[in-house]
Amino acid sequence: MDNVFKYFNGFFKGLTGLIMTVLGLGVAVEILFGGGAMFGMTVIDNVMAVINGLGGAGFGGLVGLLVLFSLLTSK
């Protein structure tokens, strides 16, 4: 059972790393080539919408932001 948890932990860490890499690439492409250059999406606007949504949610948004931050920075 321990091996299953280690497998899924490694899988989700790898998936998170991949998503963060694609997000960084999307931001860089949008800065260089303008909005909608990557798959027709405006990455920076979407990231700002998520941050504003969490910021406007009061204490619950702050807790959610802290949980996301801890998940992304944990090793």
MMTF fields as JSON, N, C-alpha, C and O atoms, coordinates in Angstrom:
{
  "mmtfVersion": "1.0.0",
  "mmtfProducer": "UNKNOWN",
  "numBonds": 299,
  "numAtoms": 300,
  "numGroups": 75,
  "numChains": 1,
  "numModels": 1,
  "chainsPerModel": [1],
  "groupsPerChain": [75],
  "chainIdList": ["A"],
  "bondAtomList": [4, 2, 8, 6, 12, 10, 16, 14, 20, 18, 24, 22, 28, 26, 32, 30, 36, 34, 40, 38, 44, 42, 48, 46, 52, 50, 56, 54, 60, 58, 64, 62, 68, 66, 72, 70, 76, 74, 80, 78, 84, 82, 88, 86, 92, 90, 96, 94, 100, 98, 104, 102, 108, 106, 112, 110, 116, 114, 120, 118, 124, 122, 128, 126, 132, 130, 136, 134, 140, 138, 144, 142, 148, 146, 152, 150, 156, 154, 160, 158, 164, 162, 168, 166, 172, 170, 176, 174, 180, 178, 184, 182, 188, 186, 192, 190, 196, 194, 200, 198, 204, 202, 208, 206, 212, 210, 216, 214, 220, 218, 224, 222, 228, 226, 232, 230, 236, 234, 240, 238, 244, 242, 248, 246, 252, 250, 256, 254, 260, 258, 264, 262, 268, 266, 272, 270, 276, 274, 280, 278, 284, 282, 288, 286, 292, 290, 296, 294],
  "bondOrderList": [1, 1, 1, 1, 1, 1, 1, 1, 1, 1, 1, 1, 1, 1, 1, 1, 1, 1, 1, 1, 1, 1, 1, 1, 1, 1, 1, 1, 1, 1, 1, 1, 1, 1, 1, 1, 1, 1, 1, 1, 1, 1, 1, 1, 1, 1, 1, 1, 1, 1, 1, 1, 1, 1, 1, 1, 1, 1, 1, 1, 1, 1, 1, 1, 1, 1, 1, 1, 1, 1, 1, 1, 1, 1],
  "groupList": [{"groupName": "MET", "atomNameList": ["N", "CA", "C", "O"], "elementList": ["N", "C", "C", "O"], "formalChargeList": [0, 0, 0, 0], "bondAtomList": [1, 0, 2, 1, 3, 2], "bondOrderList": [1, 1, 2], "singleLetterCode": "M", "chemCompType": "L-PEPTIDE LINKING"}, {"groupName": "ASP", "atomNameList": ["N", "CA", "C", "O"], "elementList": ["N", "C", "C", "O"], "formalChargeList": [0, 0, 0, 0], "bondAtomList": [1, 0, 2, 1, 3, 2], "bondOrderList": [1, 1, 2], "singleLetterCode": "D", "chemCompType": "L-PEPTIDE LINKING"}, {"groupName": "ASN", "atomNameList": ["N", "CA", "C", "O"], "elementList": ["N", "C", "C", "O"], "formalChargeList": [0, 0, 0, 0], "bondAtomList": [1, 0, 2, 1, 3, 2], "bondOrderList": [1, 1, 2], "singleLetterCode": "N", "chemCompType": "L-PEPTIDE LINKING"}, {"groupName": "VAL", "atomNameList": ["N", "CA", "C", "O"], "elementList": ["N", "C", "C", "O"], "formalChargeList": [0, 0, 0, 0], "bondAtomList": [1, 0, 2, 1, 3, 2], "bondOrderList": [1, 1, 2], "singleLetterCode": "V", "chemCompType": "L-PEPTIDE LINKING"}, {"groupName": "PHE", "atomNameList": ["N", "CA", "C", "O"], "elementList": ["N", "C", "C", "O"], "formalChargeList": [0, 0, 0, 0], "bondAtomList": [1, 0, 2, 1, 3, 2], "bondOrderList": [1, 1, 2], "singleLetterCode": "F", "chemCompType": "L-PEPTIDE LINKING"}, {"groupName": "LYS", "atomNameList": ["N", "CA", "C", "O"], "elementList": ["N", "C", "C", "O"], "formalChargeList": [0, 0, 0, 0], "bondAtomList": [1, 0, 2, 1, 3, 2], "bondOrderList": [1, 1, 2], "singleLetterCode": "K", "chemCompType": "L-PEPTIDE LINKING"}, {"groupName": "TYR", "atomNameList": ["N", "CA", "C", "O"], "elementList": ["N", "C", "C", "O"], "formalChargeList": [0, 0, 0, 0], "bondAtomList": [1, 0, 2, 1, 3, 2], "bondOrderList": [1, 1, 2], "singleLetterCode": "Y", "chemCompType": "L-PEPTIDE LINKING"}, {"groupName": "GLY", "atomNameList": ["N", "CA", "C", "O"], "elementList": ["N", "C", "C", "O"], "formalChargeList": [0, 0, 0, 0], "bondAtomList": [1, 0, 2, 1, 3, 2], "bondOrderList": [1, 1, 2], "singleLetterCode": "G", "chemCompType": "PEPTIDE LINKING"}, {"groupName": "LEU", "atomNameList": ["N", "CA", "C", "O"], "elementList": ["N", "C", "C", "O"], "formalChargeList": [0, 0, 0, 0], "bondAtomList": [1, 0, 2, 1, 3, 2], "bondOrderList": [1, 1, 2], "singleLetterCode": "L", "chemCompType": "L-PEPTIDE LINKING"}, {"groupName": "THR", "atomNameList": ["N", "CA", "C", "O"], "elementList": ["N", "C", "C", "O"], "formalChargeList": [0, 0, 0, 0], "bondAtomList": [1, 0, 2, 1, 3, 2], "bondOrderList": [1, 1, 2], "singleLetterCode": "T", "chemCompType": "L-PEPTIDE LINKING"}, {"groupName": "ILE", "atomNameList": ["N", "CA", "C", "O"], "elementList": ["N", "C", "C", "O"], "formalChargeList": [0, 0, 0, 0], "bondAtomList": [1, 0, 2, 1, 3, 2], "bondOrderList": [1, 1, 2], "singleLetterCode": "I", "chemCompType": "L-PEPTIDE LINKING"}, {"groupName": "ALA", "atomNameList": ["N", "CA", "C", "O"], "elementList": ["N", "C", "C", "O"], "formalChargeList": [0, 0, 0, 0], "bondAtomList": [1, 0, 2, 1, 3, 2], "bondOrderList": [1, 1, 2], "singleLetterCode": "A", "chemCompType": "L-PEPTIDE LINKING"}, {"groupName": "GLU", "atomNameList": ["N", "CA", "C", "O"], "elementList": ["N", "C", "C", "O"], "formalChargeList": [0, 0, 0, 0], "bondAtomList": [1, 0, 2, 1, 3, 2], "bondOrderList": [1, 1, 2], "singleLetterCode": "E", "chemCompType": "L-PEPTIDE LINKING"}, {"groupName": "SER", "atomNameList": ["N", "CA", "C", "O"], "elementList": ["N", "C", "C", "O"], "formalChargeList": [0, 0, 0, 0], "bondAtomList": [1, 0, 2, 1, 3, 2], "bondOrderList": [1, 1, 2], "singleLetterCode": "S", "chemCompType": "L-PEPTIDE LINKING"}],
  "groupTypeList": [0, 1, 2, 3, 4, 5, 6, 4, 2, 7, 4, 4, 5, 7, 8, 9, 7, 8, 10, 0, 9, 3, 8, 7, 8, 7, 3, 11, 3, 12, 10, 8, 4, 7, 7, 7, 11, 0, 4, 7, 0, 9, 3, 10, 1, 2, 3, 0, 11, 3, 10, 2, 7, 8, 7, 7, 11, 7, 4, 7, 7, 8, 3, 7, 8, 8, 3, 8, 4, 13, 8, 8, 9, 13, 5],
  "groupIdList": [1, 2, 3, 4, 5, 6, 7, 8, 9, 10, 11, 12, 13, 14, 15, 16, 17, 18, 19, 20, 21, 22, 23, 24, 25, 26, 27, 28, 29, 30, 31, 32, 33, 34, 35, 36, 37, 38, 39, 40, 41, 42, 43, 44, 45, 46, 47, 48, 49, 50, 51, 52, 53, 54, 55, 56, 57, 58, 59, 60, 61, 62, 63, 64, 65, 66, 67, 68, 69, 70, 71, 72, 73, 74, 75],
  "secStructList": [7, 2, 2, 2, 2, 2, 2, 2, 2, 2, 2, 2, 2, 2, 2, 2, 2, 2, 2, 2, 2, 2, 2, 2, 2, 2, 2, 2, 2, 2, 2, 2, 2, 7, 6, 6, 6, 5, 6, 6, 5, 7, 2, 2, 2, 2, 2, 2, 2, 2, 2, 2, 2, 2, 2, 6, 6, 6, 2, 2, 2, 2, 2, 2, 2, 2, 2, 2, 2, 2, 2, 2, 2, 7, 7],
  "xCoordList": [0.828, 0.0, 0.866, 0.505, 2.01, 2.917, 3.447, 3.643, 3.676, 4.166, 3.13, 3.483, 1.87, 0.807, 0.811, 0.716, 0.92, 0.945, 2.188, 2.104, 3.319, 4.533, 4.387, 4.852, 3.748, 3.533, 2.651, 2.988, 1.514, 0.609, 1.227, 1.009, 1.99, 2.672, 3.649, 3.69, 4.43, 5.356, 4.642, 5.08, 3.543, 2.763, 2.234, 2.366, 1.634, 1.054, 2.118, 1.888, 3.274, 4.37, 4.86, 5.133, 4.971, 5.377, 4.349, 4.703, 3.074, 1.996, 1.972, 1.786, 2.16, 2.204, 3.379, 3.239, 4.532, 5.691, 5.444, 5.843, 4.796, 4.469, 3.51, 3.698, 2.491, 1.512, 2.172, 1.893, 3.043, 3.721, 4.656, 4.806, 5.281, 6.146, 5.338, 5.738, 4.213, 3.357, 2.783, 2.649, 2.446, 1.94, 3.009, 2.725, 4.234, 5.33, 5.593, 5.836, 5.546, 5.706, 4.593, 4.845, 3.378, 2.247, 2.388, 2.076, 2.859, 3.07, 4.174, 4.031, 5.27, 6.371, 5.941, 6.29, 5.19, 4.716, 3.78, 3.839, 2.915, 1.983, 2.712, 2.323, 3.749, 4.527, 5.241, 5.287, 5.794, 6.557, 5.675, 5.99, 4.591, 3.797, 2.414, 1.692, 2.026, 0.724, -0.324, -0.093, -1.469, -2.552, -3.112, -3.275, -3.401, -4.0, -3.018, -3.43, -1.725, -0.729, -0.578, -0.124, -0.946, -0.799, -2.176, -2.898, -2.539, -3.807, -5.015, -6.104, -4.844, -5.951, -6.383, -7.447, -5.583, -5.934, -5.108, -3.979, -5.674, -4.913, -4.55, -5.344, -3.357, -2.92, -2.853, -3.302, -2.297, -2.136, -3.496, -3.668, -4.468, -5.813, -6.452, -7.135, -6.241, -6.805, -6.162, -6.854, -4.852, -4.164, -4.633, -4.87, -4.765, -5.241, -6.68, -7.026, -7.51, -8.892, -8.935, -9.746, -8.06, -8.006, -7.536, -8.102, -6.507, -5.991, -7.037, -7.232, -7.712, -8.762, -9.937, -10.539, -10.265, -11.344, -11.021, -11.883, -9.774, -9.367, -9.274, -9.601, -8.827, -8.708, -10.041, -10.161, -11.042, -12.365, -13.195, -14.318, -12.673, -13.439, -13.212, -13.701, -12.482, -12.266, -11.333, -10.338, -11.672, -10.814, -10.725, -9.668, -11.82, -11.808, -10.86, -10.188, -10.802, -9.865, -8.428, -7.565, -8.164, -6.815, -6.403, -5.272, -7.298, -6.999, -6.763, -5.83, -7.595, -7.403, -6.08, -5.411, -5.701, -4.424, -3.258, -2.275, -3.349, -2.29, -2.191, -1.091, -3.32, -3.306, -2.663, -1.83, -3.036, -2.419, -0.925, -0.145, -0.521, 0.891, 1.656, 2.751, 1.074, 1.767, 1.849, 2.834, 0.83, 0.877, 1.934, 2.603, 2.085, 3.032, 4.477, 5.403, 4.684, 6.054, 6.512, 7.679, 5.659, 6.075, 6.968, 6.802, 7.917, 8.857, 8.749, 9.465],
  "yCoordList": [-1.197, 0.0, 1.251, 2.261, 1.185, 2.317, 2.647, 3.815, 1.616, 1.846, 2.565, 3.365, 2.282, 2.947, 4.438, 5.26, 4.794, 6.204, 6.896, 8.042, 6.236, 6.82, 7.025, 8.03, 6.083, 6.194, 7.395, 8.199, 7.518, 8.627, 9.961, 10.971, 9.976, 11.191, 11.644, 12.826, 10.725, 11.06, 11.506, 12.436, 10.841, 11.205, 12.628, 13.408, 12.977, 14.305, 15.39, 16.517, 15.076, 16.041, 16.302, 17.446, 15.269, 15.433, 16.203, 17.056, 15.905, 16.604, 18.084, 18.944, 18.378, 19.766, 20.496, 21.643, 19.844, 20.45, 20.731, 21.778, 19.812, 20.004, 21.171, 21.99, 21.246, 22.329, 23.674, 24.642, 23.756, 25.014, 25.41, 26.596, 24.434, 24.723, 25.26, 26.239, 24.635, 25.095, 26.474, 27.304, 26.729, 28.039, 29.11, 30.181, 28.821, 29.766, 30.004, 31.137, 28.938, 29.074, 29.921, 30.749, 29.721, 30.502, 31.981, 32.825, 32.297, 33.696, 34.302, 35.421, 33.573, 34.078, 34.282, 35.291, 33.337, 33.456, 34.642, 35.372, 34.841, 35.964, 37.301, 38.267, 37.372, 38.607, 38.891, 40.034, 37.853, 38.051, 38.301, 39.167, 37.566, 37.602, 38.213, 38.338, 38.592, 39.21, 38.201, 36.992, 38.726, 37.903, 36.928, 37.27, 35.738, 34.726, 33.985, 33.247, 34.165, 33.53, 32.041, 31.282, 31.624, 30.215, 29.571, 29.761, 28.818, 28.097, 29.02, 28.578, 30.291, 31.228, 31.668, 32.27, 31.382, 31.751, 32.953, 33.141, 33.757, 34.821, 34.343, 34.448, 33.828, 33.172, 34.159, 33.857, 35.334, 36.313, 36.759, 36.91, 36.973, 37.352, 36.248, 36.535, 34.99, 33.882, 33.766, 33.515, 33.944, 33.893, 35.042, 34.851, 36.232, 37.38, 37.175, 37.605, 36.532, 36.253, 35.308, 35.484, 34.305, 33.372, 34.095, 33.906, 34.917, 35.655, 36.632, 36.74, 37.344, 38.275, 37.54, 38.037, 36.371, 35.583, 35.126, 35.134, 34.728, 34.33, 35.535, 35.445, 36.661, 37.867, 38.435, 39.012, 38.288, 38.814, 37.899, 38.247, 36.743, 35.776, 35.927, 35.108, 36.955, 37.2, 36.182, 35.774, 35.775, 34.867, 33.49, 32.86, 33.031, 31.74, 31.748, 30.752, 32.872, 33.002, 32.983, 32.391, 33.633, 33.623, 32.224, 31.811, 31.497, 30.113, 29.263, 28.46, 29.434, 28.699, 29.013, 28.119, 30.283, 30.693, 30.091, 29.66, 30.054, 29.447, 27.944, 27.393, 27.283, 25.845, 25.586, 24.688, 26.359, 26.204, 26.461, 25.732, 27.498, 27.811, 26.681, 26.32, 26.125, 25.032, 23.781, 23.045, 23.536, 22.367, 22.534, 21.569, 23.738, 23.973, 24.07, 23.82, 24.426, 24.566, 23.386, 23.343, 22.437, 21.282, 20.361, 20.218, 19.736, 18.837, 17.452, 16.562],
  "zCoordList": [0.0, 0.0, 0.0, -0.604, 0.678, 0.73, -0.67, -1.008, -1.472, -2.833, -3.693, -4.559, -3.456, -4.217, -3.91, -4.822, -2.623, -2.248, -2.796, -3.237, -2.778, -3.348, -4.847, -5.383, -5.527, -6.967, -7.294, -8.163, -6.594, -6.852, -6.447, -7.116, -5.368, -4.951, -6.028, -6.369, -6.562, -7.631, -8.894, -9.571, -9.206, -10.387, -10.282, -11.225, -9.142, -8.997, -8.89, -9.329, -8.319, -8.307, -9.727, -10.092, -10.509, -11.895, -12.702, -13.516, -12.479, -13.175, -12.794, -13.655, -11.514, -11.06, -11.693, -12.116, -11.762, -12.403, -13.874, -14.385, -14.548, -15.96, -16.155, -17.054, -15.322, -15.425, -15.164, -15.872, -14.162, -13.873, -15.013, -15.304, -15.655, -16.799, -17.967, -18.597, -18.265, -19.361, -19.042, -19.941, -17.797, -17.391, -17.599, -18.137, -17.174, -17.389, -18.864, -19.279, -19.659, -21.105, -21.703, -22.578, -21.243, -21.741, -21.438, -22.278, -20.233, -19.873, -20.739, -21.232, -20.924, -21.742, -23.194, -23.807, -23.743, -25.132, -25.265, -26.255, -24.278, -24.347, -24.237, -24.893, -23.429, -23.333, -24.65, -25.105, -25.253, -26.482, -27.706, -28.522, -27.843, -29.072, -28.913, -29.902, -27.723, -27.513, -27.061, -27.058, -26.684, -26.157, -27.171, -28.342, -26.737, -27.598, -28.478, -29.372, -28.244, -29.1, -28.801, -29.657, -27.618, -27.24, -27.16, -26.181, -28.178, -28.262, -28.19, -27.825, -28.53, -28.516, -27.134, -26.99, -26.103, -24.738, -24.298, -24.751, -23.419, -22.783, -21.378, -20.443, -21.256, -20.025, -18.873, -17.768, -19.122, -18.045, -17.52, -16.311, -18.412, -17.961, -17.129, -16.145, -17.508, -16.745, -15.367, -14.38, -15.292, -13.996, -13.108, -11.915, -13.688, -12.916, -12.435, -11.335, -13.234, -12.822, -11.631, -10.722, -11.637, -10.502, -9.241, -8.165, -9.378, -8.215, -7.691, -6.48, -8.592, -8.157, -7.525, -6.573, -8.041, -7.458, -6.051, -5.171, -5.841, -4.497, -3.568, -2.385, -4.113, -3.294, -2.887, -1.806, -3.721, -3.413, -2.545, -2.18, -2.207, -1.424, 0.072, 0.851, 0.492, 1.913, 2.536, 1.935, 3.758, 4.509, 3.837, 3.855, 3.254, 2.553, 1.369, 1.101, 0.655, -0.454, 0.016, -0.632, 1.149, 1.708, 2.113, 1.858, 2.736, 3.117, 1.867, 1.832, 0.851, -0.396, -1.06, -1.576, -1.048, -1.622, -0.848, -1.452, 0.465, 1.277, 1.042, 1.018, 0.87, 0.586, -0.766, -0.889, -1.786, -3.104, -3.053, -3.666, -2.323, -2.212, -1.537, -1.967, -0.479, 0.214, -0.652, -0.585, -1.457, -2.357, -3.44, -3.809, -3.945, -5.024, -4.536, -5.308, -3.271, -2.767, -1.939, -1.55, -1.653, -0.847, -1.655, -2.866, -0.97, -1.654, -1.135, -1.595]
}
